[in-house]
Amino acid sequence: MTFPMNQPTDPDSKDTEHLPPVGCSEEGLSEQAKALATRLGAPWLGVVSPRHIDDCPAILWLDDNGLCLQATGRKAPGPVRAEFVAGKAGYRLAHGGGTGQLIARAVGLKRTHQTLHILDATAGLGQDAFVLAGLGHRVTMLERSPVIHALLEDGLARAAGDETTAPVVARMALIHADSISWLQQRAGQEPVADVIHLDPMFPHRDKSAAVKKEMQLFRPIVGDDPDAADLLAAALDCARYRVVVKRSRRAPAIPGPAPALKLDGKSSRYDVYPLRALPSD
Ligand SMILES: C[S@@+](CC[C@H](N)C(=O)[O-])C[C@H]1O[C@@H](n2cnc3c(N)ncnc32)[C@H](O)[C@@H]1O
C-alpha cells in the first residue's frame, strides 16, 4: 500500500511518512479541507466519494462528522478518526474504571493524589491521553505524523464543542513534533513532565477485526516506529517520576534498560521505568 510521497510541511517527519490525498463530502466543506491539503502538502481531490476512488488505497476525508482517514472502494471498512465524544472513549469517560485501570496503575495514579502533568510522547489518536485527562490530569501530547496530528487536532476540536468532553480536552495540549528531538533538546533541564507515556507502534500480528481496520490504514502512514529505543532513552532523561511504555502482551520490551515492573492487561502490557517515588499526597 503506498501513498504519493510528499512531506514539505513537517520538518521532523520520518522517511516512511506518506501523505494520502485530501477530499471532502460537499462543497460547503471545501475551503476547510483544501486548507488542510495545502498545509500538509497533500494532493487535493475536491468533493469526492471514497467509494468511487480506485487509484489510491485511502484518503483524508472531511464530512459532517469531521476529518477521517477513509479507505477507498466499494467494500472499504468504515472511517478511522480521533473520536472522544461518541464510541469507546465517550463510554469509557462515563463508565470507565478510574484509577484501577491498567494505564492509571502504570502511571502510578493509585499512589498519589496530586494532579500530574503527563507527556504522551506517542499521541496517535489520543485515546490513552484522553483516559488520563479524564482522570483529572494535565496531558501534553506529541505526535510526529502530520496526518495523525491532523486527525487528532480535528477530534480535539469537536470534543471541545461538547459539554461532556470539553472540560477533559481543556486539559489536553497537542504539539506537532518528533518526540525524540523535542525531548533531547530539553534533556538536562527541569523535567518536562511528571510521567512520560510511550506507545510506539510494534510490528505484531493482532488479528482482531477492530485492530485490523485501524492498523491497515495506520501502518502505511506511520510505519513501525523502529526508533523506539531512542525515544525511551530520551524520555528517561526528561521525566520527573517515571516512564511507562504500553506494549502488546507478547511484544518484547523496548531495547535498552529493563523495566522494573511489568503490568499485564487483557491485550496489552505496561512496562514501568521508575525514576523516583511519586509524591504520596
Ligand atoms: C500506536 S500509536 C499510539 C496510540 C495512542 N496511544 C492512542 O491511544 O491513540 C503510535 C503513535 O506514536 C507516534 N509516534 C511514534 N514515535 C514518535 C515520536 N518519536 N514522536 C512523535 N510521535 C511518535 C506515531 O506516529 C503513532 O501515531
The ligand as an ORCA input file, in Angstrom:
! r2SCAN-3c Opt
* xyz 0 1
  C       0.364      3.071     18.494
  S       0.122      4.754     18.119
  C      -0.314      5.460     19.672
  C      -1.780      5.286     20.006
  C      -2.176      6.104     21.212
  N      -1.585      5.595     22.428
  C      -3.681      6.195     21.360
  O      -4.182      5.932     22.469
  O      -4.370      6.547     20.385
  C       1.761      5.359     17.971
  C       1.808      6.814     17.526
  O       3.018      7.363     18.012
  C       3.551      8.202     17.027
  N       4.999      8.272     17.283
  C       5.875      7.242     17.326
  N       7.115      7.676     17.589
  C       7.005      9.030     17.739
  C       7.951     10.059     18.017
  N       9.259      9.799     18.157
  N       7.488     11.326     18.098
  C       6.186     11.614     17.947
  N       5.241     10.685     17.641
  C       5.655      9.404     17.550
  C       3.214      7.510     15.724
  O       3.243      8.449     14.652
  C       1.819      6.994     16.018
  O       0.833      7.934     15.662
*
